[in-house]
Amino acid sequence: MAIFRARTRAGVVTRAALAIGLSVGAVPSAAAAVPDPAATPTQLYVAPWGKDSWPGTLDRPFATPARAQQAVRAQAPRMTSDLVVNLRGGTYHLKAPLRMSQAAGDSGRGGHRVVYQAYGYGTPRQERVTISGGRQISQWRPDPRLKGFWRADAGGLETRQLYVEDRRATLLTRDGAGFPGTLKATRTGYVTTSAVPRTWRNPGDMEFVYRSGYLEGRCGVAGVSARGRQTTVTMDQPCWDLAQQLYGGTELLEAPTSVENTPSFAPKPGSWYLDRSRPGHHELLYFPRAGEDMRRAQVVAPELESLVTGTGRPGRPLHDIGFRGLTFAYATWRAPSEPAGFASAWSMYLRPGKRDDAQLLTVPGTVAFRTAERITFEGNRFTHLGAQALEFSENSSYNVVDGNVISDVSDGGILMGVVPPDQKGTNRGNRITNNWIHHTGAEYHAASGIWDTATRETTIAHNQVNDVPYSGILSGPGDDLRGIMRRNRILDNRVFATNRLLEDGGGIYLRGEQGTSFADGAVIGGNAVTDSKYGEWNVGIYTDDSTNWVTVDRNTVYNYVASIGGCSEEWGNRPVQNVRYRGNFWDDSVPEWVERREFPGAWPPADKQDPDGGCGEPHGLTFTDNTLLPSRDPGRTCAANPTCAAVLTNSGPLPSYRHGLGLR
């Protein structure tokens, strides 16, 4: 949006960024064989009390998923039915990610699938199974020097997260720079007249966090030095240069939102620090919450950066694998701790590239499949993760994500499509349905609950997305990738409490060329997008820069800063155009700083002082049979209107899913 985009236009990442069947069986494609429906699945079993030397039967199960994978590879060439790996209840601590590939023989064969599932899946006796990338931390003792802290040995542990009694701990943090006096950005970091930075313990562990609008990033401290009354804070390179490149200079950097990760800061209950001052003999420090007894508390530190990965090759995708009833938990992601840090916008960040160009990368999925087809995730949980939860990318098609819960992850929930640094690819016919995604973006806040970067014939339907720091559902690439998106559908989703922390996003946020006409463009239909009136600028259904060929049909939108609208960027030949609004209910809220047009919505005008950085006139908007809700208590008016109320009732996960998801 214009009010925030002007300061980042010079950066690398610019925002340049109906009926359909919803059954969740095997998704067909041209290459899929037709299986024998009468074939009885072959069963393998894994249990925490098993042995990998056993045959994997019910009474003599394997001990690890990795051993079961070996058995799958041995049996897959002779598959005459589905091959089901049943995991008995308990926690499986992975020593390494479970890596699957087409070349290694992990795919199903002959139209049959390989399924990894919790024992008793889909029955009242389903057992609770956790796939964990963490390890237990025990033998805590009171710290002899820091009052109230407890300390535990951690060996060579490197992690960015800690969980105590199943709750995420927070890094020791101070709001703002945390000291009096001026803070002036320089070519290498900062200078200040304050002597406080000289008192910081282990400054090389510290990170400065920067936040503005839809942007949030962080850079580490390289060191602190003093000369006379002046203190110099040297920042990590190349992070400092990348941050200036991305954020268009030093204006944002001179006003850090917070500084993190030093025991010099006064602790808050539930805060922690990893003391790495003795290589190979790291120690964890933790300041307990009320009621936590560290002599008995369950403490888990994530070690692995990914839990399950799957890869194919061009023309030979990994295929026909299912995951059901599992919990994927306790993984970290260490890239922000590198000298290049986390100069970021959305779920993207920079790394040095060739010559003077920076390379744009994307926060990866902890569970990630690339060049994969007909992979299904049903009834799983993703929690306590340090990156994005689930990713499908690099020409992945006909995959299904249905009935899962995603919460307490450091970045986004589901990532799908052409993912930076990729600029092209075909990701077709994927479905994201009946999931509950909430309280994501716990650490990296510029993240979306669902991000469809650039796909075709994708269905995102009957999901609930709530309590996220930025956008709920984002459809569109991070850069102008044209000629990719076609026939995508965002239908009957329930979205609320978005943009809790960052602005310039929305409940359903679109950008980019969504098709070549209304016939093959995107349809946004039957969604209820409400109750997110945070900050200066967010939009319920946000058609932003370069949005083209979209039908917004039968949605209910109210209690956002703006109900509909966007920034039509005329300056880059990226206008909003060809959007039709039919049969919607909205309160047509518009922030005070945006002048109302003759047509509905919030459409900021061009910046007269900066014609190359503002917004312009949207083109080809049409409005048919839409209903205006009163600005005062629009929810009550909607509930009294049968058609509007039906949108609310029908949105979100279907009734048959809600109990299993934990929704009422």
Secondary structure, DSSP 4 states (H G I P E B T S, - for coil): -HHHHGGGTTSS------------SPPP-TT-----TTPPPEEEEE-TT--TTS---SSS-BS-HHHHHHHHHHHGGG-SS-EEEEEPSEEEE-SS-EEEETTTT-S--TT--EEEEETTTTSTTPPPEEEE-EEE----EE-SSSTT-EEEEEET---S--EETTEE-EE-EEESS-SSS-EEE-SSEEEES-SGGGG-SSGGG-EEEEEETTEEEEEEEEEEEEETTEEEEEEPTTHHHHHHHHHTSSTTTTS-SEEE--TTSPP-TTEEEEE-SSTT-EEEEEEPPTT--TTT--EEEE--S-SEEEE-BTTB-EEEEEEESEEEEEE---GGGSTTTB-EETTEEEEE-STTPEEEEEPPEEEEEESEEEEEEES-EEEEESSEEEEEESS-BS-EEES-EEESBSS-SEEEES-TT------BS-EEES-EEES--SSS-S--SEEEEE-BS-EEES-EEES-SS-SEEES-SS---S--BS-EEES-EEES--SS--S-EEEEE-SB--SSTTTSEEEES-EEEEE--SS--EEEEE-TT-EEEEEES-EEEEESEEEE--BBGGGTB--EEEEEES-EE-----TTS---SSSSB-----TT-TTTS-B--EEEEEES-EEPPSSSHHHHHHHSHHHHHHHHHSSS-HHHHHHHT--
